[in-house]
């Protein structure tokens, strides 16, 4: 089976509900089109007709978070002549556990217009993993039951789906009909809605207000303003909370496959949003701490202190649905990223009492790093799937063929990934800083761990390649360096595991054409045998990966490669209507002059949307130094952005404005009296 394509569909999202349709607004029983409630497709069709004919689509546009408008023509109605006089607007709005549409017919015809509007709806109640696999069959759902005189109802496995139309007649099974009359120069509306109740849902809508600020941005490069606006709309639409437990909010990973809690994705997104406030970081940290591993379970990858990878309605490997959501722990980096986020949120001003409440979870996470992260005792953090049905690769590049030698050969587990060693080094130092700050023992031991890890890394990971010396992608099960050149090395910057001279070598490689010749940072160098521009992890470009590396290059003072990558990502944003996809093709910029879509990429996707915020933050470079004492401002001089001014960044809960002119000179306003710049 082939995974359904996504790149040309229109998504309307307000988590946990999403709708994917054609650009005409029609939802047809093909591929991944449908209305989804988290992990279930609750409608697999919603086809609108006027007088038994489909309107002719001419335009669509996002209106706001969770709202999309589609415009069509009804040329067989109205006045004769070349100009259309009757148009149809279909405004789709996600509202809680459901969807509402307002269908408006507008006429400039000289005479009244009468017609019949019909809507054909259906539900297959297919699990999202079945849809993703391509195994879902059109029309496989049970026939609907009548819900009063104006609607239809489907029910299975604790899920109830009800479709109703205001003033409609429920005619043939799954069909709603409205008689419509439009006066000359006037309009007429009809409305329908779908409501979902699901007793077994793992996630639901948040109850709190927005957890971050929406900054005001002025920039010479208007693309940055547009990207920030669209990114923040998408991030707002992806907010979720768990169905069971506290009302803490986190950001779901992406639509349609990952509209749930993902450890790595939710952590990175919260980390990338820290310049806009610490509330989403605090919620994410607490939600994941509440599901922190407590025992050893090879089937799920759970280990004491480990942070989960994903939470699902059912076991995505076996298809079995239990009494509780399925928690899977097959991620080697989520625990390390949890520690780093707690540290960074503390530096950005997360209230001390909230940080202190999470210190037991910090102890447990550090305990995992000490006890279970290094199964064979060689001093490196590694992974292997002991269950036989989980993820073979457990870093962020988690496809089965992502860890490959320069020759193209796939590496055998256990695997010690390059960036994970950097995360471990950073987490050890972050943990030490928190232990010191809160008068807890053990900080010196973690600083010693970090120093020893850096030395081991220097000996084991560096290899020579066509572009010179560089850190290998990984060590394989025989401790041989997997010698391909990949974007993973960019995540080492700022972790402390590299010397300044080594960081300079890495920065040069990141800005060279083999990795940076596309519209951002390629996941694998064009010099490697496995490179393919549409390989999921061996040649494509991921939005978040590029933005994170841009930020780390800027922080380390490597303006030229940061500017090269930022320029490519901004050009990609423009090509994708400022909604950056999860990933796109790694073709050279000279091939088509625009990026090639990756056909199955999620949009919106959390850390891709957060990439817009990270680019903005990299441009102005405001960073807390000592919590409650100093901040540093290191703007990205030489970036293609020109002058940038951002009002609404938050440090210690207070709004701060940073303005950077085209030369890189920065001014800061609004800092609390307790803070100074360095």
C-alpha positions as CSV (number, residue, x, y, z in Angstrom):
1,X,0.0,0.0,0.0
2,X,1.2,3.6,-0.7
3,X,0.8,6.3,1.8
4,X,-1.8,8.9,0.7
5,X,-0.5,12.2,-0.6
6,X,-1.1,15.5,1.3
7,X,0.8,18.3,-0.4
8,X,-2.1,19.7,-2.5
9,X,-4.8,19.3,0.1
10,X,-6.2,22.2,2.2
11,X,-6.2,21.7,6.0
12,X,-8.5,23.5,8.5
13,X,-7.4,22.8,12.0
14,X,-8.4,23.5,15.6
15,X,-7.1,20.6,17.6
16,X,-8.2,17.9,18.2
17,X,-10.4,18.4,15.1
18,X,-9.0,18.8,11.5
19,X,-10.5,18.7,8.0
20,X,-8.5,17.9,4.9
21,X,-10.2,18.7,1.5
22,X,-9.4,19.5,-2.0
23,X,-8.8,23.1,-3.0
24,X,-12.4,23.3,-4.0
25,X,-13.5,22.6,-0.4
26,X,-15.0,19.2,-1.3
27,X,-14.2,16.2,0.9
28,X,-14.1,13.1,-1.2
29,X,-13.8,9.5,-0.2
30,X,-10.2,9.2,-1.5
31,X,-6.8,9.1,0.1
32,X,-6.6,11.1,3.4
33,X,-9.4,13.5,2.7
34,X,-11.8,13.7,5.6
35,X,-12.7,15.3,9.0
36,X,-10.6,13.9,11.8
37,X,-11.1,13.9,15.5
38,X,-7.6,13.3,16.8
39,X,-6.9,9.6,15.8
40,X,-10.2,8.9,14.1
41,X,-11.6,9.9,10.7
42,X,-15.2,10.8,11.6
43,X,-16.2,11.9,8.1
44,X,-14.7,10.5,4.9
45,X,-16.9,12.7,2.6
46,X,-18.7,16.0,2.5
47,X,-19.6,16.7,-1.1
48,X,-21.6,19.8,-1.9
49,X,-23.8,20.2,-5.0
50,X,-26.1,22.8,-6.4
51,X,-28.9,21.4,-8.6
52,X,-27.0,18.1,-8.5
53,X,-23.9,19.7,-10.1
54,X,-20.6,20.6,-8.4
55,X,-19.8,24.3,-8.2
56,X,-16.6,25.4,-10.1
57,X,-13.8,26.3,-7.7
58,X,-11.9,29.5,-8.2
59,X,-10.2,30.4,-4.8
60,X,-9.6,29.4,-1.2
61,X,-7.8,31.2,1.7
62,X,-7.2,30.7,5.4
63,X,-9.3,33.3,7.3
64,X,-8.0,32.7,10.9
65,X,-6.8,29.8,13.0
66,X,-9.3,27.0,12.4
67,X,-11.2,28.9,9.6
68,X,-10.9,28.5,5.8
69,X,-13.0,30.0,3.1
70,X,-13.6,28.4,-0.4
71,X,-15.1,30.4,-3.3
72,X,-16.8,28.7,-6.3
73,X,-18.9,29.8,-9.2
74,X,-22.4,28.5,-10.1
75,X,-22.4,29.6,-13.8
76,X,-25.5,27.8,-14.8
77,X,-27.5,30.1,-12.6
78,X,-28.2,33.9,-13.0
79,X,-27.9,36.1,-16.0
80,X,-26.7,34.9,-19.4
81,X,-23.4,36.2,-20.7
82,X,-19.7,35.7,-20.1
83,X,-19.5,37.2,-16.6
84,X,-20.6,34.9,-13.7
85,X,-23.4,36.4,-11.6
86,X,-23.8,33.7,-8.9
87,X,-21.0,32.6,-6.6
88,X,-20.9,30.3,-3.6
89,X,-18.7,30.8,-0.6
90,X,-18.1,27.9,1.8
91,X,-16.7,29.0,5.2
92,X,-15.4,26.0,7.2
93,X,-14.9,26.6,10.9
94,X,-13.5,24.1,13.4
95,X,-15.3,24.5,16.8
96,X,-14.4,22.2,19.7
97,X,-15.2,18.6,19.0
98,X,-16.7,19.3,15.6
99,X,-16.9,21.4,12.5
100,X,-19.4,24.0,11.2
101,X,-19.9,25.3,7.6
102,X,-21.8,28.3,6.4
103,X,-22.6,28.1,2.7
104,X,-23.5,31.4,1.1
105,X,-25.0,31.9,-2.3
106,X,-24.5,35.5,-3.6
107,X,-26.2,36.8,-6.7
108,X,-25.8,40.0,-8.8
109,X,-28.4,38.7,-11.3
110,X,-31.3,40.8,-12.4
111,X,-33.9,38.2,-11.5
112,X,-34.4,36.0,-8.4
113,X,-32.4,32.7,-8.4
114,X,-33.8,29.4,-7.1
115,X,-32.0,26.2,-6.6
116,X,-31.5,23.1,-4.4
117,X,-28.3,22.7,-2.4
118,X,-27.4,19.2,-1.3
119,X,-24.7,17.8,0.9
120,X,-23.6,14.1,0.7
121,X,-21.8,13.0,3.9
122,X,-20.3,9.7,5.0
123,X,-18.3,8.2,7.8
124,X,-15.9,5.3,7.9
125,X,-14.6,5.8,11.5
126,X,-11.1,4.7,10.3
127,X,-8.1,4.9,12.6
128,X,-5.6,7.4,11.4
129,X,-2.8,4.8,11.2
130,X,-5.1,2.8,8.8
131,X,-5.6,5.9,6.7
132,X,-1.9,6.6,6.7
133,X,-1.1,3.1,5.5
134,X,-3.4,3.4,2.5
135,X,-5.5,0.5,3.7
136,X,-8.7,2.5,4.4
137,X,-11.5,1.6,1.9
138,X,-13.8,4.2,0.6
139,X,-17.4,3.6,1.7
140,X,-16.3,1.1,4.3
141,X,-18.3,2.7,7.1
142,X,-21.7,1.5,8.4
143,X,-24.8,3.1,6.9
144,X,-26.0,6.2,8.9
145,X,-29.0,6.3,11.1
146,X,-31.4,9.1,10.9
147,X,-30.9,11.8,13.6
148,X,-34.2,13.6,13.7
149,X,-35.6,15.1,10.5
150,X,-32.5,17.1,9.6
151,X,-29.5,14.9,10.2
152,X,-27.6,11.6,10.3
153,X,-25.8,9.6,13.0
154,X,-22.9,7.1,13.0
155,X,-21.7,5.2,16.2
156,X,-19.0,2.6,16.9
157,X,-16.6,1.8,19.7
158,X,-17.7,4.6,22.0
159,X,-17.6,7.2,19.2
160,X,-20.7,9.0,18.1
161,X,-20.8,11.3,15.0
162,X,-23.9,13.4,14.3
163,X,-24.3,15.6,11.2
164,X,-27.2,18.1,11.1
165,X,-28.3,20.8,8.8
166,X,-30.3,23.9,9.8
167,X,-33.6,23.8,8.0
168,X,-32.4,20.8,5.9
169,X,-34.3,17.7,5.0
170,X,-32.5,14.4,5.6
171,X,-33.3,12.7,2.3
172,X,-31.4,9.7,0.9
173,X,-29.0,8.1,3.4
174,X,-26.2,10.5,4.3
175,X,-27.8,13.4,2.2
176,X,-29.1,16.8,3.4
177,X,-31.2,19.0,1.1
178,X,-32.1,22.7,1.2
179,X,-34.3,24.7,-1.1
180,X,-32.7,28.1,-1.7
181,X,-34.0,31.4,-3.1
182,X,-31.6,34.3,-3.7
183,X,-33.1,37.8,-4.4
184,X,-31.5,40.0,-7.0
185,X,-28.4,41.6,-5.6
186,X,-28.8,39.6,-2.4
187,X,-27.6,36.4,-0.7
188,X,-28.9,33.3,1.1
189,X,-27.2,31.0,3.6
190,X,-27.5,27.4,4.7
191,X,-25.5,25.8,7.6
192,X,-24.5,22.3,8.6
193,X,-22.4,20.9,11.4
194,X,-20.8,17.7,12.6
195,X,-20.5,17.0,16.3
196,X,-18.3,14.2,17.8
197,X,-18.4,12.5,21.2
198,X,-15.6,10.0,21.9
199,X,-15.3,8.3,25.3
200,X,-11.9,6.9,24.4
201,X,-10.2,10.0,22.9
202,X,-6.6,10.5,24.2
203,X,-6.7,14.3,23.8
204,X,-9.2,17.1,23.7
205,X,-9.4,20.9,23.3
206,X,-7.6,23.2,25.7
207,X,-9.5,25.2,28.2
208,X,-7.0,28.0,28.9
209,X,-6.3,31.2,26.9
210,X,-3.3,31.4,24.6
211,X,0.0,30.5,26.4
212,X,2.3,32.8,24.5
213,X,2.4,36.4,23.3
214,X,1.7,37.4,19.6
215,X,4.6,39.8,18.9
216,X,4.4,42.8,16.7
217,X,7.0,42.5,14.0
218,X,8.4,45.1,11.6
219,X,11.0,44.0,9.1
220,X,12.6,45.1,5.9
221,X,12.0,41.6,4.6
222,X,8.2,41.4,4.7
223,X,8.4,37.6,4.2
224,X,9.5,37.4,7.8
225,X,6.4,39.2,9.0
226,X,4.0,37.1,6.9
227,X,5.8,33.9,8.0
228,X,5.5,34.8,11.7
229,X,1.8,35.6,11.4
230,X,0.9,32.4,9.6
231,X,3.2,30.3,11.9
232,X,1.5,31.7,15.1
233,X,-2.0,31.0,13.6
234,X,-0.9,27.4,12.9
235,X,0.6,26.9,16.4
236,X,-2.6,28.3,18.0
237,X,-4.6,25.7,16.1
238,X,-2.5,22.8,17.3
239,X,-2.9,23.4,21.1
240,X,-4.2,20.4,23.0
241,X,-4.6,18.8,26.5
242,X,-5.0,15.2,27.6
243,X,-8.4,13.8,28.1
244,X,-7.4,12.4,31.4
245,X,-5.5,14.4,34.0
246,X,-4.9,18.1,34.5
247,X,-5.7,20.8,32.1
248,X,-2.1,21.5,31.0
249,X,-1.7,22.6,27.4
250,X,0.9,21.4,24.9
251,X,1.3,21.6,21.2
252,X,0.3,18.6,19.1
253,X,2.9,17.5,16.5
254,X,1.0,17.9,13.2
255,X,-1.9,17.2,10.9
256,X,-3.1,14.7,10.1
257,X,-0.9,11.9,11.3
258,X,0.3,13.3,14.6
259,X,-2.5,15.3,16.2
260,X,-1.6,14.1,19.7
261,X,1.1,14.4,22.3
262,X,4.6,13.7,20.9
263,X,7.5,14.0,23.4
264,X,10.2,15.2,21.0
265,X,8.0,17.4,18.8
266,X,6.1,19.0,21.7
267,X,9.3,19.6,23.6
268,X,11.1,21.2,20.6
269,X,8.1,23.3,19.8
270,X,7.8,24.6,23.3
271,X,11.6,25.3,23.4
272,X,11.4,27.3,20.1
273,X,8.5,29.3,21.6
274,X,10.4,30.3,24.8
275,X,11.0,33.9,23.5
276,X,7.2,34.4,23.6
277,X,6.7,33.1,27.1
278,X,7.2,30.1,29.3
279,X,3.6,28.9,29.9
280,X,3.5,26.4,27.0
281,X,6.9,25.1,28.1
282,X,5.6,24.6,31.7
283,X,2.5,22.8,30.5
284,X,4.5,20.6,28.2
285,X,7.0,19.7,30.9
286,X,4.2,18.9,33.4
287,X,2.2,16.8,30.9
288,X,5.2,14.7,30.0
289,X,6.4,14.4,33.6
290,X,2.9,13.0,34.5
291,X,3.6,10.2,32.0
292,X,7.2,9.7,32.8
293,X,8.4,6.0,32.7
294,X,8.2,4.1,36.0
295,X,9.1,0.6,35.1
296,X,10.8,-1.5,32.4
297,X,8.6,-2.7,29.5
298,X,10.3,-3.9,26.3
299,X,7.0,-3.9,24.4
300,X,6.5,-0.1,24.8
301,X,10.1,0.9,25.4
302,X,9.3,2.3,28.9
303,X,12.1,2.7,31.4
304,X,12.2,4.5,34.7
305,X,12.6,8.2,34.2
306,X,12.2,8.1,30.4
307,X,10.0,10.6,28.6
308,X,7.5,9.1,26.2
309,X,7.6,9.4,22.4
310,X,3.9,9.4,21.6
311,X,0.4,8.9,23.1
312,X,-2.2,7.3,21.0
313,X,-5.8,6.1,21.2
314,X,-4.7,2.6,20.3
315,X,-1.5,0.6,19.9
316,X,-0.3,1.7,16.5
317,X,1.9,-1.3,16.0
318,X,-0.7,-4.0,16.8
319,X,-3.9,-2.2,16.2
320,X,-5.2,-3.2,19.6
321,X,-7.4,-0.7,21.5
322,X,-7.2,-0.9,25.3
323,X,-8.9,0.7,28.2
324,X,-6.3,3.5,28.3
325,X,-4.5,5.4,25.6
326,X,-1.3,3.7,24.4
327,X,1.9,5.3,25.6
328,X,5.0,4.4,23.5
329,X,8.5,5.4,24.8
330,X,10.6,4.6,21.6
331,X,12.6,7.9,21.6
332,X,16.2,8.2,22.6
333,X,16.2,12.0,22.8
334,X,12.9,13.0,24.4
335,X,14.3,12.6,28.0
336,X,17.4,14.7,27.2
337,X,15.3,17.4,25.5
338,X,12.9,17.5,28.5
339,X,15.9,18.3,30.8
340,X,17.1,21.0,28.4
341,X,13.7,22.6,28.1
342,X,13.3,22.7,31.9
343,X,16.7,24.5,32.1
344,X,16.0,26.9,29.3
345,X,12.5,27.7,30.6
346,X,14.0,28.5,34.0
347,X,16.5,30.9,32.3
348,X,13.7,32.6,30.3
349,X,11.8,33.2,33.6
350,X,9.6,30.2,34.4
351,X,8.4,30.8,38.0
352,X,10.9,29.3,40.5
353,X,8.1,27.4,42.3
354,X,7.0,25.8,39.0
355,X,10.6,24.7,38.3
356,X,11.0,23.4,41.8
357,X,7.9,21.3,41.5
358,X,9.5,19.5,38.6
359,X,12.8,18.7,40.2
360,X,11.7,15.1,41.2
361,X,11.0,14.5,37.5
362,X,14.5,16.0,36.7
363,X,16.1,13.6,39.1
364,X,14.3,10.7,37.4
365,X,15.3,11.9,34.0
366,X,18.9,12.2,35.0
367,X,18.6,8.8,36.6
368,X,17.6,7.4,33.2
369,X,20.6,9.0,31.5
370,X,22.9,7.4,34.2
371,X,21.3,4.0,34.3
372,X,19.5,3.0,31.1
373,X,20.5,5.4,28.3
374,X,23.8,3.5,27.8
375,X,22.8,-0.1,27.7
376,X,26.3,-1.5,26.9
377,X,28.4,0.8,29.1
378,X,30.5,2.3,26.3
379,X,29.9,5.8,27.5
380,X,27.5,6.8,24.7
381,X,23.7,7.1,24.6
382,X,22.2,4.6,22.2
383,X,19.0,2.8,21.2
384,X,17.8,-0.5,19.9
385,X,14.2,-1.8,19.5
386,X,13.9,-4.9,21.7
387,X,10.2,-5.3,21.0
388,X,10.5,-6.3,17.4
389,X,7.6,-4.1,16.4
390,X,8.6,-0.6,17.5
391,X,10.7,2.0,15.7
392,X,14.0,0.7,14.4
393,X,15.4,4.3,14.6
394,X,14.6,6.4,17.6
395,X,16.1,9.8,17.0
396,X,14.3,12.6,15.2
397,X,15.2,10.9,11.9
398,X,13.1,7.8,12.8
399,X,12.5,6.2,9.4
400,X,13.9,2.7,8.9
401,X,16.6,3.8,6.4
402,X,17.7,7.1,7.9
403,X,21.1,5.9,9.4
404,X,23.3,5.2,6.5
405,X,27.0,5.1,5.7
406,X,28.5,7.2,3.0
407,X,28.3,4.2,0.7
408,X,24.6,4.0,1.3
409,X,24.7,0.9,3.5
410,X,22.1,1.0,6.3
411,X,23.7,0.8,9.8
412,X,22.8,-2.0,12.2
413,X,21.6,-1.3,15.8
414,X,22.4,-0.5,18.5
415,X,22.9,3.1,17.2
416,X,24.5,6.0,19.0
417,X,23.4,9.1,17.1
418,X,25.7,12.1,16.8
419,X,23.2,14.8,17.9
420,X,22.0,12.7,20.8
421,X,25.5,12.8,22.3
422,X,25.3,16.6,22.0
423,X,21.9,16.6,23.7
424,X,23.3,14.4,26.5
425,X,26.2,16.7,27.0
426,X,23.9,19.7,27.1
427,X,21.4,17.9,29.4
428,X,24.2,17.0,31.9
429,X,25.3,20.6,32.1
430,X,21.7,21.8,32.3
431,X,21.0,19.4,35.0
432,X,24.1,20.5,36.9
433,X,23.0,24.1,36.7
434,X,19.6,23.3,38.1
435,X,20.9,21.1,40.9
436,X,23.3,23.9,41.9
437,X,20.6,26.6,41.8
438,X,18.1,24.6,43.9
439,X,20.7,23.4,46.4
440,X,20.5,19.7,45.4
441,X,23.5,17.3,45.3
442,X,25.2,15.8,42.3
443,X,26.1,18.8,40.1
444,X,29.8,18.1,40.0
445,X,29.2,14.5,38.9
446,X,27.2,15.7,35.9
447,X,29.8,18.2,34.9
448,X,32.4,15.5,35.1
449,X,30.1,13.2,33.0
450,X,29.9,16.0,30.3
451,X,33.6,16.5,30.2
452,X,34.3,12.8,29.8
453,X,31.6,12.4,27.1
454,X,33.2,15.3,25.1
455,X,36.5,13.5,25.1
456,X,35.1,10.2,24.2
457,X,33.1,11.8,21.4
458,X,36.2,13.6,20.0
459,X,38.0,10.2,19.7
460,X,35.1,8.1,18.4
461,X,33.0,10.3,16.1
462,X,35.3,12.4,13.9
463,X,35.9,11.0,10.4
464,X,37.4,12.2,7.1
465,X,35.1,12.6,4.1
466,X,35.0,14.3,0.7
467,X,34.5,17.7,2.4
468,X,37.1,17.1,5.0
469,X,36.9,16.1,8.7
470,X,33.4,16.1,10.2
471,X,31.5,14.3,13.0
472,X,29.9,11.0,11.8
473,X,26.2,10.6,11.8
474,X,26.4,7.8,14.4
475,X,28.2,4.8,15.7
476,X,26.7,1.5,14.6
477,X,26.3,-1.7,16.6
478,X,30.0,-2.6,16.1
479,X,31.1,0.9,17.2
480,X,32.1,1.9,13.7
481,X,31.5,5.5,12.7
482,X,28.6,5.9,10.2
483,X,30.6,8.3,8.0
484,X,27.9,10.1,6.1
485,X,27.7,13.9,6.3
486,X,24.3,15.0,7.6
487,X,22.4,17.9,9.1
488,X,22.5,16.2,12.5
489,X,25.9,17.8,13.1
490,X,24.3,21.2,13.2
491,X,22.5,20.2,16.5
492,X,25.9,19.9,18.2
493,X,26.4,23.7,18.1
494,X,25.7,25.2,21.5
495,X,25.6,21.9,23.4
496,X,29.2,22.4,24.6
497,X,30.4,19.1,23.2
498,X,32.6,20.8,20.5
499,X,35.5,23.1,20.9
500,X,35.3,26.5,19.3
501,X,37.6,25.3,16.5
502,X,35.4,22.2,15.9
503,X,32.3,24.4,15.8
504,X,34.0,26.5,13.1
505,X,34.6,23.3,11.0
506,X,31.0,22.2,11.5
507,X,29.7,25.7,10.6
508,X,31.7,25.8,7.3
509,X,30.2,22.4,6.3
510,X,26.7,23.5,7.2
511,X,27.0,26.5,4.9
512,X,28.6,24.7,2.0
513,X,26.6,23.7,-1.2
514,X,26.5,20.0,-0.4
515,X,24.2,20.6,2.6
516,X,23.0,24.2,2.0
517,X,22.5,24.3,-1.8
518,X,18.7,23.8,-1.5
519,X,16.0,25.9,0.1
520,X,17.4,25.3,3.6
521,X,19.5,22.6,5.2
522,X,19.6,19.2,3.5
523,X,19.3,16.2,5.8
524,X,22.1,14.5,3.9
525,X,25.0,15.8,1.8
526,X,24.7,15.5,-2.0
527,X,28.1,13.7,-1.8
528,X,26.6,10.7,0.0
529,X,25.5,7.7,-2.0
530,X,22.1,7.5,-0.3
531,X,21.2,11.2,-1.1
532,X,17.9,11.6,-2.7
533,X,16.1,15.0,-2.7
534,X,12.7,13.3,-1.8
535,X,14.1,10.8,0.7
536,X,12.3,11.4,4.0
537,X,15.5,11.7,6.0
538,X,18.3,11.3,3.4
539,X,18.3,14.4,1.3
540,X,15.0,16.3,2.0
541,X,14.9,19.6,3.9
542,X,13.0,19.8,7.2
543,X,11.8,23.3,8.2
544,X,12.5,22.8,12.0
545,X,15.9,21.3,11.4
546,X,17.0,24.3,9.3
547,X,15.6,26.8,11.7
548,X,17.2,25.2,14.8
549,X,20.6,25.1,13.0
550,X,20.2,28.8,11.9
551,X,19.6,29.8,15.5
552,X,22.6,27.8,16.8
553,X,24.9,29.2,14.1
554,X,23.7,32.7,14.9
555,X,24.3,32.2,18.6
556,X,27.8,30.9,17.9
557,X,28.6,33.9,15.7
558,X,28.6,32.1,12.3
559,X,26.6,34.7,10.5
560,X,27.4,33.7,6.9
561,X,26.2,30.1,6.9
562,X,23.2,31.2,9.1
563,X,22.3,33.8,6.5
564,X,22.6,31.3,3.7
565,X,20.2,28.8,5.4
566,X,17.8,31.5,6.6
567,X,17.6,32.9,3.0
568,X,16.7,29.5,1.7
569,X,14.0,28.9,4.3
570,X,12.4,32.3,3.7
571,X,12.3,31.5,0.0
572,X,10.6,28.2,0.7
573,X,8.1,29.9,3.0
574,X,7.1,32.3,0.2
575,X,6.6,29.3,-2.1
576,X,4.4,27.5,0.4
577,X,2.2,30.5,1.1
578,X,4.0,31.1,4.4
579,X,2.8,27.8,5.8
580,X,6.1,25.9,6.1
581,X,5.5,22.1,5.7
582,X,7.0,19.4,7.8
583,X,9.6,18.8,5.0
584,X,10.1,19.4,1.3
585,X,12.5,18.3,-1.4
586,X,16.2,18.9,-1.2
587,X,16.7,19.8,-4.8
588,X,19.2,22.5,-5.7
589,X,17.8,26.0,-5.8
590,X,18.7,26.4,-9.5
591,X,16.7,23.4,-10.7
592,X,13.1,24.8,-10.6
593,X,13.6,28.1,-8.7
594,X,11.1,26.9,-6.1
595,X,11.1,24.0,-3.7
596,X,9.5,20.7,-4.7
597,X,6.9,19.5,-2.2
598,X,7.3,16.3,-0.3
599,X,4.0,14.7,-1.2
600,X,3.2,13.2,2.3
601,X,4.4,16.1,4.4
602,X,2.2,17.3,7.3
603,X,0.8,20.9,7.1
604,X,0.4,22.5,9.6
605,X,3.1,20.8,11.7
606,X,4.2,22.1,15.0
607,X,7.9,22.5,14.8
608,X,7.7,23.6,11.2
609,X,5.4,26.4,12.3
610,X,7.7,27.2,15.2
611,X,10.5,27.5,12.7
612,X,9.1,30.9,11.7
613,X,9.4,32.1,15.4
614,X,12.9,30.7,15.6
615,X,14.0,32.6,12.4
616,X,12.5,35.8,13.9
617,X,14.3,35.2,17.2
618,X,17.6,34.4,15.5
619,X,17.4,37.7,13.7
620,X,17.3,39.7,16.9
621,X,19.1,37.3,19.2
622,X,17.7,38.2,22.6
623,X,18.8,35.5,25.1
624,X,18.7,35.2,28.9
625,X,22.1,34.8,30.4
626,X,21.9,34.5,34.2
627,X,18.3,33.9,35.3
628,X,16.8,37.0,36.9
629,X,20.0,39.0,36.3
630,X,21.2,39.5,32.7
631,X,20.3,39.0,29.1
632,X,22.5,39.0,26.0
633,X,21.6,40.4,22.5
634,X,23.4,38.8,19.6
635,X,21.6,39.7,16.4
636,X,22.2,37.8,13.1
637,X,24.4,40.3,11.3
638,X,24.5,39.7,7.6
639,X,21.2,37.9,7.4
640,X,19.0,38.7,4.4
641,X,16.4,40.3,6.8
642,X,17.7,43.8,7.0
643,X,16.3,45.8,9.9
644,X,14.0,43.9,12.3
645,X,12.0,45.2,15.2
646,X,10.0,42.8,17.5
647,X,7.7,44.0,20.3
648,X,6.3,41.4,22.6
649,X,9.1,39.0,23.4
650,X,8.9,38.0,27.0
651,X,11.7,37.6,29.6
652,X,10.7,36.8,33.1
653,X,7.1,37.3,32.1
654,X,7.7,40.9,31.1
655,X,7.2,42.2,27.5
656,X,10.5,43.3,25.8
657,X,11.1,45.1,22.5
658,X,14.2,44.5,20.5
659,X,15.1,46.6,17.5
660,X,18.0,45.7,15.2
661,X,19.1,47.9,12.3
662,X,20.7,46.7,9.1
663,X,24.2,47.0,10.5
664,X,23.3,44.7,13.5
665,X,23.2,47.5,16.1
666,X,20.5,46.5,18.7
667,X,18.4,48.4,21.2
668,X,16.3,46.8,24.0
669,X,13.4,48.4,25.7
670,X,11.1,47.2,28.5
671,X,13.6,45.1,30.4
672,X,12.6,44.7,34.1
673,X,14.8,46.8,36.4
674,X,16.4,43.6,37.7
675,X,17.8,42.7,34.3
676,X,20.7,44.2,32.4
677,X,22.1,43.5,29.0
678,X,25.6,42.1,28.4
